[in-house]
Amino acid sequence: MDKLIIRGGRPLKGEVTISGAKNAALPELCAALLTDETVRLSNVPRLQDVATTLKLLRNMGVVTAERSETEGGVVTLDAGGVNRPEAPYDLVKTMRASILVLGPLLARFGEATVSLPGGCAIGSRPVDQHIKGLQAMGASIGVEHGYIIAKAPNGLKGARITTDMVTVTGTENLLMAATLAEGETVLENAAREPEIHDLAEMLIAMGAQIEGHGGSRIRVQGVPKLHAPRSAGGEGHRIVPDRIEAGTFLCAAAAAGGEVLLRDARADHLDAVIEKLREAGVEVESGAEGIRVRSSGRLKAVGFRTSEYPAFPTDMQAQFMVLDCIAEGTALVTETIFENRFMHVNELVRLGAKIEVDGHTAVVTGVPQLSGATVMATDLRASASLVIAGLVASGETQVDRIYHLDRGYDRMEVKLRALGADIERTKG
């Protein structure tokens, strides 16, 4: 099993290109199920979750092709010959996002059999909102032997759907399903993440009629058929840059010190994170090329509270916590999205951090220096936090179980090494 060896203490300098967003790529790959024409996606990141999604789609009969280009990976998908509208457990168990095939399969084929999903053990992410929304659109859905069995032999019908909570994958699933439903669908309490806006833009390029994406109410007028996405240059759809990867590198540069340009990063997708970085004493500038970050000296501890976009993202909580671990002062970090998202705390404590957890709040008291040790990644973003901690810790840090990291970061150690970090991947 691969691990990372990090020798800390080096500032980061140079530039790195931010890859396409994992959380946009996964639903957009699944959106290829909505048409029998060949879909072309560019700026597809090289991630384990992308590989798993492609394997899942191929298992259904989707023909895929991949190639690497200078501007980012290109994937083509032809779902014209889908003959098995199901997602089996052995392909779904490692990735919660596989639930995203449910809406497209049901909308286009009138049936779907999808295993209840797995993924990171960071807390409950129930799929009941997906099911209730599709039932409101006329689907018959049951759960048998760990599988969601869904049928809509007469097609889906437009409906007004208000989810009990803001759910990103729920919004994406229902949005995709609504594009082929008969009549109008209104999604209330919709998630507002940039990845959902990007998915909607792709669907619009495929012929969908969507309004309000990016807000909490999305209106969709169903159409009889969708086509391959068409852009101005005829090149299909380009996936939006990954704001969480960008935020992770912002935190890495802020913690380690130095100056880094994050090419293609979108500052307008990271307002809450950038505001907190500036509050901590980090210089952050945005321009046409991307985001430039400069950091020197000891930072100030900054408290924050995670919430739905556009507030501070839960996917950045662990990485930003590392800054507070070495900052001057004490900070309160409150997690409101997932109940088990402090599992990285014990590993940071192994590196010398002072953190006390009380329910959904962590009290972080900064120390002058972390000390290298062997730590274990427990989920995707926890992995990134341990890498950042290793960059600033004295001596050598070994991060085990980095398969979590590979699920959501495109060759993170390669990009960090290009910035001057002493980091290497080893086997065993």
C-alpha positions in Angstrom: 0.0 0.0 0.0 1.4 3.4 -1.0 2.5 6.0 1.6 4.0 9.5 1.5 7.2 10.4 3.1 7.5 14.2 3.8 10.5 16.0 5.2 9.1 19.4 6.4 10.5 22.8 6.7 10.7 24.0 3.1 8.8 27.0 1.8 6.7 26.5 -1.4 7.6 28.6 -4.4 6.5 28.5 -8.0 3.3 27.7 -9.8 0.9 24.8 -10.1 -2.1 24.2 -12.4 -5.4 23.3 -10.6 -7.1 20.3 -12.1 -10.7 19.8 -13.0 -13.1 19.5 -10.1 -13.8 16.0 -8.8 -17.2 17.1 -7.6 -18.1 18.3 -11.1 -16.5 15.5 -13.0 -18.4 12.7 -11.3 -22.0 14.0 -12.0 -21.0 15.1 -15.5 -19.6 11.7 -16.4 -23.0 10.3 -15.2 -24.8 12.9 -17.3 -23.6 11.1 -20.4 -26.3 8.5 -19.6 -28.9 11.0 -20.6 -28.2 10.9 -24.3 -27.4 8.3 -27.0 -24.9 10.7 -28.6 -21.2 10.8 -27.9 -20.3 13.1 -25.0 -16.9 14.8 -24.8 -15.5 16.1 -21.5 -12.2 17.9 -21.1 -10.1 18.9 -18.1 -11.0 15.6 -16.5 -8.8 15.0 -13.4 -6.8 11.8 -13.0 -8.4 10.5 -9.9 -9.4 7.1 -8.5 -13.0 8.2 -8.2 -13.0 9.1 -11.9 -11.6 5.7 -12.8 -14.2 4.0 -10.6 -17.0 6.0 -12.3 -15.8 5.1 -15.7 -15.6 1.4 -14.7 -19.2 1.6 -13.4 -20.4 3.2 -16.7 -18.6 0.7 -18.8 -20.2 -2.1 -16.8 -23.6 -0.7 -18.0 -22.6 -0.7 -21.6 -21.2 2.8 -22.0 -18.2 2.9 -24.4 -15.5 5.2 -23.1 -12.2 6.5 -24.4 -9.6 8.5 -22.6 -6.6 10.5 -23.6 -4.3 13.0 -21.9 -3.8 16.4 -23.4 -1.8 19.4 -22.3 -4.9 21.3 -21.2 -6.3 18.4 -19.2 -7.5 14.9 -19.7 -10.2 14.3 -22.4 -12.9 11.6 -22.0 -15.5 10.6 -24.5 -18.5 8.6 -23.5 -21.1 6.8 -25.8 -24.2 5.6 -23.9 -26.0 4.6 -27.0 -25.7 0.9 -26.2 -26.5 0.8 -22.5 -27.9 -2.7 -21.8 -27.6 -3.0 -18.1 -29.1 -0.1 -16.1 -27.7 -1.1 -12.8 -24.8 -0.2 -10.4 -23.6 -3.3 -8.5 -22.3 -3.3 -5.0 -18.7 -4.3 -5.9 -18.4 -1.1 -8.0 -20.3 1.2 -5.7 -19.0 0.3 -2.3 -15.9 2.6 -2.5 -17.7 5.7 -3.7 -20.8 7.5 -2.5 -21.1 9.5 -5.7 -22.1 6.4 -7.6 -25.7 7.2 -6.5 -25.5 9.8 -9.3 -26.4 7.2 -11.9 -29.9 6.8 -10.4 -31.5 9.9 -11.8 -30.1 9.7 -15.3 -30.9 5.9 -15.7 -34.4 6.4 -14.4 -35.1 9.4 -16.6 -33.8 7.8 -19.9 -34.5 4.1 -19.4 -37.4 4.1 -17.0 -35.6 1.8 -14.6 -32.5 1.5 -12.4 -31.0 -0.8 -9.9 -28.4 0.9 -7.8 -26.6 -0.4 -4.7 -26.7 1.8 -1.6 -23.4 3.6 -1.8 -20.2 3.6 0.3 -17.2 5.9 0.4 -15.4 7.9 3.1 -16.5 7.2 6.7 -17.1 10.8 7.7 -20.7 10.5 8.7 -24.2 9.7 7.4 -25.1 11.0 4.0 -28.6 9.5 3.5 -30.0 9.0 0.0 -33.6 9.4 1.2 -33.8 12.9 -0.3 -32.9 11.4 -3.7 -35.6 8.8 -3.4 -38.3 11.1 -2.1 -37.6 13.5 -5.0 -37.8 10.8 -7.6 -41.0 9.5 -6.1 -42.5 12.9 -6.3 -41.7 12.7 -10.0 -43.8 9.5 -10.3 -41.1 6.8 -9.8 -41.9 3.6 -7.9 -38.9 3.0 -5.6 -38.1 0.3 -3.1 -35.0 -0.9 -1.2 -34.3 -4.6 -1.4 -31.2 -6.5 -0.2 -29.1 -3.3 -0.2 -30.3 -2.1 -3.6 -32.5 0.7 -4.7 -35.0 -0.7 -7.2 -36.5 2.2 -9.2 -39.1 2.1 -12.0 -40.9 4.7 -14.1 -42.3 2.8 -17.1 -44.3 5.8 -18.2 -41.5 8.3 -17.7 -40.9 10.8 -15.0 -43.3 13.8 -14.5 -42.4 17.3 -13.5 -43.0 18.2 -9.8 -42.2 20.8 -7.1 -39.6 19.2 -4.8 -38.4 20.7 -1.6 -35.6 18.7 0.1 -35.5 18.5 3.9 -31.9 19.6 3.8 -29.5 21.1 1.3 -28.0 18.1 -0.5 -25.4 18.5 -3.3 -25.7 15.0 -4.8 -29.4 15.1 -4.3 -29.7 18.3 -6.2 -27.5 16.9 -9.0 -29.5 13.7 -9.2 -32.9 15.4 -9.3 -31.6 18.0 -11.8 -30.4 15.4 -14.2 -33.6 13.4 -13.9 -35.8 16.5 -14.4 -34.2 17.3 -17.8 -36.1 14.4 -19.4 -39.2 14.6 -17.3 -42.5 15.6 -18.7 -43.4 19.2 -17.8 -41.8 21.6 -15.3 -39.8 20.6 -12.2 -39.0 23.1 -9.5 -36.2 22.2 -7.1 -36.5 24.2 -3.8 -33.8 24.3 -1.2 -31.3 23.4 -3.9 -27.6 23.3 -3.3 -25.7 26.3 -4.8 -22.2 24.9 -5.3 -20.2 25.9 -8.4 -20.1 22.3 -9.4 -23.9 22.2 -9.7 -23.8 25.4 -11.8 -21.2 23.7 -14.0 -23.3 20.6 -14.3 -26.4 22.7 -15.3 -24.3 24.6 -17.9 -23.3 21.2 -19.4 -26.9 20.0 -19.5 -28.0 23.3 -21.1 -25.3 22.7 -23.8 -27.0 19.3 -24.3 -30.3 21.0 -24.9 -31.8 21.1 -21.4 -34.0 24.0 -20.3 -32.8 25.1 -16.9 -33.1 28.4 -15.0 -31.9 29.5 -11.6 -28.9 27.2 -11.2 -26.5 28.8 -8.7 -29.5 29.8 -6.5 -31.7 27.9 -4.1 -34.6 27.5 -6.6 -33.9 25.7 -9.9 -36.6 25.5 -12.6 -36.3 22.8 -15.3 -38.6 22.4 -18.3 -38.3 18.8 -19.4 -37.4 18.0 -23.1 -37.9 14.8 -25.0 -34.3 14.3 -25.9 -30.8 15.5 -25.0 -27.8 15.7 -27.3 -24.0 15.8 -27.0 -22.9 19.0 -25.3 -22.1 21.7 -27.8 -19.7 24.6 -27.0 -18.7 27.6 -29.0 -15.6 25.8 -30.2 -17.4 22.5 -30.7 -15.2 20.9 -28.1 -17.8 19.5 -25.8 -17.8 20.6 -22.1 -14.7 21.7 -20.1 -14.9 20.8 -16.4 -14.6 23.8 -14.0 -11.4 24.0 -11.9 -11.4 22.2 -8.5 -12.0 24.8 -5.8 -11.2 22.3 -3.0 -7.8 21.4 -4.6 -7.2 25.1 -5.0 -8.1 25.8 -1.4 -5.9 22.9 -0.2 -2.9 24.4 -2.0 -3.7 27.8 -0.6 -3.5 26.3 2.9 -0.4 24.4 2.1 1.4 27.6 0.9 0.0 29.6 3.8 1.3 27.0 6.3 4.7 26.3 4.7 5.3 29.9 3.7 6.5 31.2 0.4 4.8 32.4 -2.8 2.7 30.3 -5.1 0.6 30.9 -8.2 -2.4 28.6 -8.6 -3.1 28.7 -12.3 -6.8 28.4 -13.4 -8.0 28.7 -9.7 -11.3 30.6 -9.3 -11.2 33.1 -6.4 -14.9 33.7 -6.8 -15.5 30.1 -5.8 -13.4 30.4 -2.6 -14.6 33.7 -1.1 -15.1 32.3 2.4 -11.7 30.5 2.5 -9.8 33.5 1.2 -11.5 35.8 3.7 -10.3 33.6 6.5 -6.8 33.3 5.1 -6.5 37.1 4.9 -7.8 37.3 8.5 -4.9 34.9 9.5 -2.3 37.2 7.8 -1.9 35.5 4.4 -1.7 37.6 1.3 -4.0 36.4 -1.5 -4.5 38.1 -4.9 -6.6 37.0 -7.8 -6.1 37.8 -11.4 -6.6 36.5 -15.0 -4.0 33.8 -14.4 -5.5 32.5 -11.2 -4.7 33.0 -7.5 -1.4 34.1 -6.0 -0.7 33.4 -2.4 2.2 34.8 -0.2 2.9 33.8 3.4 5.7 34.6 5.8 6.0 34.5 9.6 3.6 33.0 12.1 -0.1 33.3 11.3 -2.9 34.3 13.6 -5.4 31.7 14.8 -8.8 32.1 13.0 -12.0 30.4 14.0 -14.6 29.3 11.5 -17.8 27.4 11.1 -18.6 25.1 8.2 -21.9 25.4 6.3 -23.4 25.0 2.9 -22.0 27.0 0.0 -21.2 29.9 -0.2 -20.2 29.7 3.5 -17.0 27.9 4.6 -16.9 24.5 3.0 -16.7 21.3 5.1 -14.3 20.0 2.5 -11.7 22.6 3.7 -12.2 22.2 7.4 -9.3 19.7 8.0 -6.8 21.6 5.8 -7.5 25.0 7.4 -7.3 23.4 10.9 -3.6 22.7 10.3 -3.0 26.5 10.0 -4.6 27.0 13.4 -2.4 24.2 14.8 0.7 26.3 14.2 -0.8 29.8 14.5 -0.6 32.3 17.4 -3.6 32.0 19.6 -6.6 29.8 20.0 -9.4 29.1 17.5 -12.8 27.4 17.6 -13.6 25.2 14.6 -17.3 24.2 14.3 -18.4 21.4 11.9 -22.1 21.5 11.0 -22.2 19.2 8.0 -20.8 15.8 8.9 -20.8 14.3 12.4 -17.6 12.3 12.1 -15.4 14.9 10.4 -12.9 15.3 13.2 -11.2 12.0 12.7 -8.0 13.8 11.5 -7.7 15.4 15.0 -6.1 12.4 16.7 -3.5 12.1 13.9 -2.7 15.9 14.1 -2.2 15.4 17.9 0.4 12.7 17.1 2.3 15.4 15.3 2.2 17.7 18.4 -0.9 19.7 17.8 -3.1 20.8 20.7 -6.7 20.2 19.9 -9.7 19.3 22.1 -13.0 18.2 20.7 -16.3 18.9 22.3 -19.1 17.5 20.2 -19.2 19.4 16.9 -16.5 22.0 18.0 -12.8 21.7 18.1 -10.7 24.0 20.2 -7.3 24.5 18.5 -4.4 26.1 20.4 -1.5 27.0 18.2 2.0 25.6 18.9 5.2 27.0 17.5 6.2 23.7 15.8 4.8 20.3 14.8 7.0 17.3 15.0 7.1 14.6 12.3 5.7 11.1 13.0 3.8 8.3 11.3 0.1 9.1 10.8 -2.8 7.4 9.1 -5.3 9.0 6.7 -8.9 8.3 7.5 -10.7 10.0 4.7 -10.0 12.2 1.6 -9.7 15.7 3.2 -8.1 14.3 6.3 -5.4 12.9 4.0 -4.7 16.4 2.6 -4.5 17.9 6.1 -1.9 15.4 7.2 0.2 16.2 4.1 0.0 19.9 4.9 1.0 19.2 8.5 4.0 17.1 7.2 5.1 20.1 5.1 5.5 22.2 8.3 6.6 19.6 10.8 10.2 19.2 11.8 11.8 15.9 10.7 10.1 13.2 8.7 6.3 12.5 8.5 5.0 9.3 7.0 1.3 9.4 5.8 -0.2 5.9 5.5 -3.3 4.8 3.6 -3.1 7.5 1.0 -5.5 5.7 -1.3 -7.9 8.2 0.2 -5.9 11.0 -1.2 -5.8 9.5 -4.7 -9.6 9.5 -4.7 -9.7 13.3 -4.9 -6.3 14.8 -5.7 -4.6 14.6 -9.1 -1.0 13.6 -8.3 -0.7 15.9 -5.2 2.8 14.9 -4.3 4.0 15.6 -7.9 2.6 19.1 -7.7 4.0 19.8 -4.3 7.4 18.5 -5.3 7.4 21.0 -8.2 6.9 23.7 -5.6 9.9 22.7 -3.7 8.5 20.3 -1.1 10.5 17.3 0.0 7.9 14.6 -0.6 7.9 11.2 -2.1 5.6 8.3 -2.7 6.8 4.8 -1.6 5.4 1.3 -1.6 4.8 -1.0 1.4 
